[in-house]
């Protein structure tokens, strides 16, 4: 009898951790975020951890790319399109116990619009004229002009709602209203979230989740095979996919992202301020060779800043086809018959480091000699994105519906774009879907004609996960790893 009881106890001890593991997930991500406040940083790595999990907005963008209610259960729009009345969730609380009210919406948006705003997408809030708290559960927002996609814009991670009392500490200790609470940030290693037991909405199946930072593709494969990581929402090593697909322990799901991978160009810095030089670069690029060499075929060529899967897509592949002789001729016309030298700063992602080597080789054939300068992500944000200290760089812009970046003052492209600004002003005020599509097509075309950047490829998304883990998004219409539906199944 004692032997039976001992055996049962041993089984219970062994089963305990195994059972607990089914409510926890370890996710591998390539980049560690610089902070955990999406209202104070441009890095997609921030949103990929906290957006929709910890911090929420009035609206949210779902896995299909559609705008959905979140902290606002519904909204009314005045006939002239200028006044949005948002009806808020009642009874929602922040993770520290504070009540969520309309005052938080007013504070969050006015903070984002303010002169001291650190919001990387401050332009999202530019159409707002005023914000009025009607009552604790109702907020009225008046716009300067009709803005047809205003609810969609308020679903970006940059527009999450925060509490004034805790906002200053969100960079290291984010306090939100979401289904998960921030638990721990082991710098250089991981961020752990735990279930919010007092969540106002549908509880998440998981009790906790840890995002592990693994930038090296070889280390990613080792972590997956050893069981240290349960899934990678964005697999960083495309060349190993055949090996993983042949392993019955894993599932592989291919999808798309909003990530336009571009050879970002400093349009204000000679000789890149010359259109013919930028056109020469466009002709020198062999996009499919970059995709095949750097991404092992994962990705789709692009010729402007817009996803091929988007409703307003226009095929501009014939504008600047790969043509080395044409590239050399344009350089000669621009005053560089023997080419010139420049620098190429490359952040850590595989698409940038590997792609950059191929891009440098291709431009060298046309006479443009590039010095490759590897930089860490924090350096890239400081030197390139904020400081504009670069000639060329490679990065994927993963924000949804982001043509508006080509109209920003002091943006790192330094693109004047007068005609694009006029078109985008019309687009911002247009509510008719068909007219919006025509304006988006016009913007895409003008950006491509001006060869503002070297448009390379649409970044693919490949989910690699252990069998039995479900709910990770196949596609990435916004910068999110939404954990609300992630669960283990038998």
SEMARPA-60390 format. One line per 4 residues: number of its first residue (from 1); their letters; for each residue x, y, z of C-alpha. Coordinates in nm, 3 decimals. Layout:
NUM	A	X:Y:Z ~ ...
This chain:
1	XXXX	0.000:0.000:0.000 ~ 0.282:0.237:0.087 ~ 0.446:0.153:-0.244 ~ 0.123:0.244:-0.431
5	XXXX	0.090:0.578:-0.247 ~ 0.453:0.663:-0.318 ~ 0.400:0.587:-0.687 ~ 0.087:0.804:-0.701
9	XXXX	0.267:1.091:-0.532 ~ 0.554:1.061:-0.777 ~ 0.313:1.066:-1.072 ~ 0.142:1.374:-0.928
13	XXXX	0.472:1.555:-0.890 ~ 0.569:1.469:-1.246 ~ 0.231:1.563:-1.387 ~ 0.218:1.899:-1.209
17	XXXX	0.484:2.079:-1.413 ~ 0.364:1.913:-1.734 ~ 0.012:2.037:-1.670 ~ 0.134:2.385:-1.573
21	XXXX	0.331:2.408:-1.895 ~ 0.005:2.387:-2.089 ~ -0.100:2.729:-1.960 ~ 0.234:2.897:-2.028
25	XXXX	0.406:2.969:-2.357 ~ 0.762:3.068:-2.442 ~ 0.776:3.277:-2.758 ~ 1.095:3.361:-2.944
29	XXXX	1.131:3.712:-3.087 ~ 1.427:3.854:-3.275 ~ 1.460:4.194:-3.111 ~ 1.455:4.325:-2.757
33	XXXX	1.247:4.645:-2.738 ~ 1.421:4.966:-2.625 ~ 1.131:5.023:-2.383 ~ 0.780:4.892:-2.321
37	XXXX	0.578:5.208:-2.391 ~ 0.434:5.216:-2.746 ~ 0.344:5.583:-2.699 ~ 0.713:5.672:-2.654
41	XXXX	0.905:5.467:-2.910 ~ 0.911:5.378:-3.278 ~ 1.034:5.017:-3.250 ~ 0.790:4.751:-3.365
45	XXXX	0.937:4.524:-3.096 ~ 0.748:4.727:-2.833 ~ 0.406:4.665:-2.985 ~ 0.488:4.301:-3.051
49	XXXX	0.495:4.241:-2.677 ~ 0.253:4.482:-2.508 ~ -0.001:4.597:-2.769 ~ -0.342:4.434:-2.712
53	XXXX	-0.187:4.213:-2.445 ~ -0.106:4.472:-2.177 ~ -0.210:4.806:-2.326 ~ -0.528:4.871:-2.522
57	XXXX	-0.678:5.148:-2.733 ~ -1.031:5.268:-2.794 ~ -1.027:5.042:-3.097 ~ -0.806:4.756:-3.210
61	XXXX	-0.694:4.608:-3.541 ~ -0.782:4.240:-3.564 ~ -0.602:3.955:-3.738 ~ -0.786:4.033:-4.062
65	XXXX	-0.673:4.397:-4.053 ~ -1.020:4.525:-3.966 ~ -1.097:4.783:-3.698 ~ -1.287:4.644:-3.398
69	XXXX	-1.420:4.783:-3.068 ~ -1.187:4.763:-2.768 ~ -1.207:5.007:-2.476 ~ -1.477:5.177:-2.681
73	XXXX	-1.770:4.940:-2.725 ~ -1.919:5.157:-3.001 ~ -1.906:5.504:-3.153 ~ -2.132:5.750:-3.330
77	XXXX	-2.025:5.981:-3.612 ~ -2.193:6.313:-3.685 ~ -2.334:6.371:-4.033 ~ -2.056:6.612:-4.121
81	XXXX	-1.795:6.354:-4.016 ~ -1.636:6.588:-3.763 ~ -1.761:6.457:-3.428 ~ -1.695:6.106:-3.296
85	XXXX	-1.872:6.007:-2.976 ~ -1.712:5.700:-2.821 ~ -1.906:5.487:-2.572 ~ -1.661:5.322:-2.335
89	XXXX	-1.637:4.992:-2.151 ~ -1.772:5.033:-1.799 ~ -1.605:4.863:-1.503 ~ -1.266:4.820:-1.667
93	XXXX	-0.967:4.870:-1.439 ~ -0.596:4.918:-1.486 ~ -0.364:4.649:-1.358 ~ -0.288:4.859:-1.048
97	XXXX	-0.659:4.879:-0.961 ~ -0.729:5.230:-1.094 ~ -1.057:5.279:-1.280 ~ -1.059:5.336:-1.656
101	XXXX	-1.268:5.640:-1.751 ~ -1.312:5.896:-2.026 ~ -1.061:6.119:-1.846 ~ -0.790:5.869:-1.941
105	XXXX	-0.880:5.904:-2.310 ~ -0.857:6.282:-2.289 ~ -0.524:6.263:-2.104 ~ -0.374:6.004:-2.341
109	XXXX	-0.462:6.187:-2.662 ~ -0.371:6.534:-2.537 ~ -0.041:6.393:-2.414 ~ 0.025:6.239:-2.757
113	XXXX	-0.060:6.571:-2.927 ~ 0.133:6.791:-2.683 ~ 0.457:6.983:-2.744 ~ 0.654:6.740:-2.527
117	XXXX	0.509:6.431:-2.693 ~ 0.750:6.144:-2.751 ~ 0.495:5.962:-2.967 ~ 0.654:5.828:-3.286
121	XXXX	0.318:5.858:-3.465 ~ 0.216:6.202:-3.344 ~ 0.061:6.267:-3.684 ~ -0.217:6.019:-3.603
125	XXXX	-0.363:6.274:-3.364 ~ -0.314:6.585:-3.579 ~ -0.677:6.586:-3.707 ~ -0.810:6.624:-3.350
129	XXXX	-0.951:6.970:-3.268 ~ -1.081:6.900:-2.917 ~ -1.163:6.624:-2.669 ~ -1.460:6.652:-2.435
133	XXXX	-1.541:6.422:-2.143 ~ -1.921:6.389:-2.155 ~ -1.935:6.150:-1.860 ~ -1.707:5.875:-1.723
137	XXXX	-1.820:5.636:-1.997 ~ -1.847:5.878:-2.289 ~ -1.592:6.090:-2.472 ~ -1.658:6.325:-2.763
141	XXXX	-1.376:6.397:-3.008 ~ -1.414:6.681:-3.257 ~ -1.192:6.682:-3.566 ~ -1.056:6.973:-3.768
145	XXXX	-1.172:6.804:-4.088 ~ -1.340:6.478:-4.185 ~ -1.098:6.187:-4.141 ~ -1.248:5.874:-4.287
149	XXXX	-1.018:5.624:-4.117 ~ -1.005:5.788:-3.773 ~ -1.127:5.480:-3.577 ~ -0.865:5.272:-3.761
153	XXXX	-0.589:5.516:-3.666 ~ -0.695:5.498:-3.302 ~ -0.637:5.122:-3.319 ~ -0.260:5.163:-3.365
157	XXXX	-0.031:5.076:-3.075 ~ 0.074:5.439:-3.056 ~ -0.283:5.530:-2.957 ~ -0.322:5.306:-2.651
161	XXXX	-0.495:5.456:-2.349 ~ -0.288:5.506:-2.033 ~ -0.354:5.633:-1.683 ~ -0.197:5.967:-1.591
165	XXXX	-0.086:5.826:-1.254 ~ 0.124:5.547:-1.408 ~ 0.207:5.682:-1.756 ~ 0.555:5.809:-1.663
169	XXXX	0.671:5.458:-1.569 ~ 0.525:5.266:-1.863 ~ 0.862:5.242:-2.035 ~ 0.982:4.993:-1.773
173	XXXX	0.659:4.893:-1.597 ~ 0.363:4.920:-1.836 ~ 0.026:4.941:-1.661 ~ -0.272:4.887:-1.888
177	XXXX	-0.622:4.741:-1.901 ~ -0.543:4.432:-2.110 ~ -0.586:4.058:-2.052 ~ -0.221:4.027:-1.940
181	XXXX	-0.017:4.216:-1.682 ~ 0.350:4.297:-1.702 ~ 0.545:4.073:-1.464 ~ 0.917:4.093:-1.535
185	XXXX	1.179:4.223:-1.778 ~ 1.509:4.038:-1.759 ~ 1.719:4.280:-1.963 ~ 1.895:4.112:-2.250
189	XXXX	1.693:3.794:-2.204 ~ 1.313:3.811:-2.185 ~ 0.987:3.981:-2.089 ~ 0.722:3.784:-1.899
193	XXXX	0.350:3.862:-1.886 ~ 0.094:3.703:-1.656 ~ -0.281:3.672:-1.679 ~ -0.488:3.962:-1.550
197	XXXX	-0.740:3.796:-1.317 ~ -0.959:4.107:-1.315 ~ -0.976:4.158:-1.691 ~ -1.296:4.328:-1.803
201	XXXX	-1.332:4.113:-2.117 ~ -1.305:3.747:-2.211 ~ -1.023:3.588:-2.006 ~ -0.723:3.459:-2.200
205	XXXX	-0.664:3.080:-2.203 ~ -0.297:3.124:-2.106 ~ -0.185:3.200:-1.752 ~ 0.146:3.350:-1.861
209	XXXX	0.377:3.409:-2.155 ~ 0.748:3.479:-2.186 ~ 0.898:3.657:-2.487 ~ 1.259:3.542:-2.526
213	XXXX	1.499:3.759:-2.726 ~ 1.691:3.548:-2.978 ~ 1.837:3.745:-3.266 ~ 2.079:3.486:-3.404
217	XXXX	1.917:3.239:-3.650 ~ 2.143:2.954:-3.537 ~ 2.051:3.015:-3.173 ~ 1.683:3.029:-3.270
221	XXXX	1.699:2.684:-3.426 ~ 1.886:2.545:-3.124 ~ 1.628:2.691:-2.883 ~ 1.339:2.547:-3.083
225	XXXX	1.492:2.200:-3.110 ~ 1.584:2.192:-2.742 ~ 1.231:2.288:-2.637 ~ 1.342:2.615:-2.476
229	XXXX	1.099:2.801:-2.702 ~ 0.749:2.684:-2.795 ~ 0.700:2.909:-3.097 ~ 0.838:3.192:-3.305
233	XXXX	0.563:3.422:-3.440 ~ 0.817:3.541:-3.699 ~ 1.072:3.270:-3.777 ~ 1.413:3.436:-3.838
237	XXXX	1.585:3.155:-4.032 ~ 1.405:3.079:-4.361 ~ 1.680:2.845:-4.482 ~ 1.596:2.598:-4.202
241	XXXX	1.224:2.572:-4.278 ~ 1.254:2.247:-4.479 ~ 1.419:2.084:-4.177 ~ 1.145:2.208:-3.942
245	XXXX	0.861:2.112:-4.176 ~ 0.999:1.757:-4.187 ~ 0.993:1.735:-3.807 ~ 0.656:1.604:-3.678
249	XXXX	0.697:1.801:-3.355 ~ 0.630:2.132:-3.527 ~ 0.385:2.316:-3.749 ~ 0.484:2.584:-4.000
253	XXXX	0.232:2.844:-4.120 ~ 0.323:3.102:-4.383 ~ 0.156:3.442:-4.399 ~ 0.212:3.807:-4.480
257	XXXX	0.296:4.127:-4.296 ~ 0.257:4.499:-4.351 ~ 0.637:4.516:-4.363 ~ 0.760:4.700:-4.669
261	XXXX	1.134:4.624:-4.668 ~ 1.311:4.918:-4.824 ~ 1.653:5.058:-4.900 ~ 1.581:5.378:-4.707
265	XXXX	1.752:5.673:-4.870 ~ 1.856:6.011:-4.728 ~ 1.697:6.231:-4.994 ~ 1.857:6.546:-4.853
269	XXXX	2.217:6.423:-4.872 ~ 2.416:6.455:-5.195 ~ 2.422:6.273:-5.427 ~ 2.093:6.110:-5.319
273	XXXX	1.917:6.445:-5.353 ~ 1.939:6.390:-5.730 ~ 1.648:6.204:-5.886 ~ 1.869:6.040:-6.148
277	XXXX	2.090:5.889:-5.877 ~ 1.788:5.742:-5.700 ~ 1.653:5.616:-6.033 ~ 1.989:5.453:-6.103
281	XXXX	1.966:5.271:-5.769 ~ 1.613:5.154:-5.856 ~ 1.736:5.010:-6.188 ~ 2.038:4.844:-6.021
285	XXXX	1.826:4.644:-5.776 ~ 1.739:4.284:-5.862 ~ 1.463:4.231:-5.608 ~ 1.404:3.862:-5.669
289	XXXX	1.774:3.791:-5.627 ~ 1.764:3.971:-5.292 ~ 1.461:3.768:-5.182 ~ 1.617:3.441:-5.294
293	XXXX	1.958:3.512:-5.146 ~ 1.862:3.674:-4.816 ~ 1.521:3.522:-4.745 ~ 1.542:3.192:-4.934
297	XXXX	1.244:3.290:-5.144 ~ 1.027:3.421:-4.860 ~ 0.889:3.758:-4.969 ~ 0.732:3.935:-5.264
301	XXXX	0.898:4.208:-5.475 ~ 0.762:4.560:-5.427 ~ 0.808:4.869:-5.638 ~ 0.651:5.126:-5.408
305	XXXX	0.555:5.156:-5.041 ~ 0.239:4.946:-5.040 ~ 0.166:4.576:-4.980 ~ 0.077:4.371:-5.290
309	XXXX	-0.216:4.224:-5.096 ~ -0.371:4.566:-5.026 ~ -0.697:4.684:-5.185 ~ -0.530:4.987:-5.349
313	XXXX	-0.232:4.799:-5.493 ~ -0.108:4.923:-5.829 ~ 0.149:4.726:-6.031 ~ 0.453:4.951:-6.086
317	XXXX	0.700:4.675:-6.171 ~ 0.757:4.821:-6.517 ~ 0.864:5.164:-6.393 ~ 1.226:5.088:-6.304
321	XXXX	1.302:4.728:-6.409 ~ 1.638:4.574:-6.328 ~ 1.873:4.720:-6.589 ~ 2.241:4.771:-6.507
325	XXXX	2.323:4.958:-6.826 ~ 2.039:5.202:-6.763 ~ 2.161:5.247:-6.405 ~ 2.514:5.329:-6.527
329	XXXX	2.380:5.570:-6.788 ~ 2.173:5.757:-6.528 ~ 2.473:5.785:-6.297 ~ 2.676:5.930:-6.583
333	XXXX	2.399:6.181:-6.658 ~ 2.400:6.278:-6.289 ~ 2.773:6.351:-6.308 ~ 2.910:6.021:-6.179
337	XXXX	3.041:5.829:-6.481 ~ 3.277:5.639:-6.251 ~ 3.020:5.595:-5.975 ~ 3.069:5.708:-5.615
341	XXXX	3.111:5.575:-5.262 ~ 2.858:5.581:-4.977 ~ 2.769:5.401:-4.654 ~ 2.502:5.141:-4.579
345	XXXX	2.400:5.111:-4.214 ~ 2.240:4.775:-4.132 ~ 2.039:4.696:-3.816 ~ 2.037:4.339:-3.676
349	XXXX	1.741:4.167:-3.848 ~ 1.834:3.892:-4.092 ~ 1.654:4.062:-4.381 ~ 1.873:4.372:-4.328
353	XXXX	2.213:4.211:-4.266 ~ 2.185:3.943:-4.534 ~ 1.990:4.161:-4.774 ~ 2.239:4.443:-4.730
357	XXXX	2.528:4.231:-4.853 ~ 2.338:4.147:-5.172 ~ 2.224:4.506:-5.225 ~ 2.583:4.627:-5.184
361	XXXX	2.702:4.376:-5.444 ~ 2.429:4.479:-5.688 ~ 2.497:4.852:-5.653 ~ 2.870:4.787:-5.692
365	XXXX	2.799:4.645:-6.038 ~ 2.649:4.981:-6.130 ~ 2.946:5.171:-5.982 ~ 2.812:5.259:-5.636
369	XXXX	3.057:5.131:-5.375 ~ 2.899:5.087:-5.033 ~ 3.078:5.057:-4.700 ~ 2.862:4.829:-4.483
373	XXXX	2.829:4.950:-4.123 ~ 2.649:4.704:-3.890 ~ 2.463:4.882:-3.608 ~ 2.262:4.757:-3.312
377	XXXX	1.894:4.843:-3.296 ~ 1.935:5.119:-3.038 ~ 2.209:5.275:-3.252 ~ 1.988:5.257:-3.560
381	XXXX	1.703:5.432:-3.382 ~ 1.934:5.703:-3.248 ~ 2.160:5.760:-3.549 ~ 1.937:5.686:-3.846
385	XXXX	1.573:5.724:-3.743 ~ 1.612:6.015:-3.504 ~ 1.939:6.171:-3.617 ~ 1.921:6.124:-3.993
389	XXXX	2.292:6.037:-3.988 ~ 2.311:5.793:-4.280 ~ 2.334:5.756:-4.657 ~ 2.144:5.431:-4.707
393	XXXX	1.995:5.174:-4.470 ~ 1.762:4.874:-4.488 ~ 1.458:4.837:-4.266 ~ 1.106:4.693:-4.283
397	XXXX	0.832:4.945:-4.214 ~ 0.570:4.728:-4.046 ~ 0.315:4.994:-3.955 ~ -0.023:4.938:-4.126
401	XXXX	-0.150:5.183:-4.387 ~ 0.161:5.400:-4.352 ~ 0.181:5.604:-4.672 ~ 0.151:5.913:-4.451
405	XXXX	0.514:5.878:-4.341 ~ 0.610:6.034:-4.676 ~ 0.450:6.363:-4.566 ~ 0.623:6.404:-4.231
409	XXXX	0.846:6.698:-4.154 ~ 1.196:6.603:-4.040 ~ 1.134:6.234:-4.112 ~ 1.449:6.038:-4.176
413	XXXX	1.386:6.004:-4.553 ~ 1.405:6.386:-4.582 ~ 1.164:6.372:-4.875 ~ 1.000:6.708:-4.960
417	XXXX	0.713:6.547:-5.155 ~ 0.491:6.851:-5.217 ~ 0.257:6.665:-5.452 ~ 0.235:6.368:-5.218
421	XXXX	0.144:6.600:-4.930 ~ -0.140:6.747:-5.134 ~ -0.269:6.402:-5.224 ~ -0.247:6.281:-4.865
425	XXXX	-0.439:6.588:-4.745 ~ -0.718:6.494:-4.985 ~ -0.699:6.130:-4.871 ~ -0.725:6.222:-4.503
429	XXXX	-1.049:6.409:-4.567 ~ -1.204:6.150:-4.799 ~ -1.453:5.898:-4.661 ~ -1.569:5.735:-4.986
433	XXXX	-1.387:5.397:-5.016 ~ -1.349:5.409:-5.395 ~ -1.214:5.763:-5.396 ~ -0.974:5.673:-5.116
437	XXXX	-0.837:5.386:-5.323 ~ -0.777:5.614:-5.623 ~ -0.592:5.864:-5.405 ~ -0.382:5.587:-5.250
441	XXXX	-0.290:5.467:-5.598 ~ -0.184:5.818:-5.694 ~ 0.036:5.848:-5.385 ~ 0.198:5.510:-5.449
445	XXXX	0.272:5.605:-5.807 ~ 0.428:5.941:-5.721 ~ 0.649:5.789:-5.449 ~ 0.767:5.527:-5.697
449	XXXX	0.830:5.780:-5.975 ~ 1.039:5.989:-5.737 ~ 1.233:5.675:-5.635 ~ 1.222:5.808:-5.279
453	XXXX	1.361:5.479:-5.152 ~ 1.482:5.155:-5.303 ~ 1.172:4.941:-5.267 ~ 1.279:4.579:-5.214
457	XXXX	1.020:4.328:-5.093 ~ 0.719:4.269:-4.874 ~ 0.836:4.093:-4.561 ~ 0.676:3.755:-4.516
461	XXXX	0.563:3.608:-4.184 ~ 0.627:3.245:-4.097 ~ 0.492:3.103:-3.773 ~ 0.684:2.806:-3.636
465	XXXX	0.524:2.637:-3.334 ~ 0.512:2.314:-3.142 ~ 0.223:2.088:-3.233 ~ -0.072:2.164:-3.007
469	XXXX	-0.015:2.539:-2.981 ~ -0.287:2.734:-3.158 ~ -0.406:3.092:-3.193 ~ -0.098:3.278:-3.316
473	XXXX	-0.181:3.508:-3.607 ~ -0.098:3.373:-3.953 ~ -0.070:3.725:-4.096 ~ 0.046:4.045:-3.930
477	XXXX	-0.177:4.335:-4.040 ~ -0.040:4.537:-3.749 ~ 0.259:4.516:-3.516 ~ 0.108:4.266:-3.273
481	XXXX	0.145:3.925:-3.119 ~ -0.206:3.915:-2.978 ~ -0.218:3.638:-2.716 ~ -0.589:3.650:-2.637
485	XXXX	-0.669:3.337:-2.841 ~ -0.340:3.150:-2.797 ~ -0.388:2.813:-2.624 ~ -0.256:2.461:-2.594
489	XX	-0.482:2.185:-2.728 ~ -0.443:1.808:-2.708
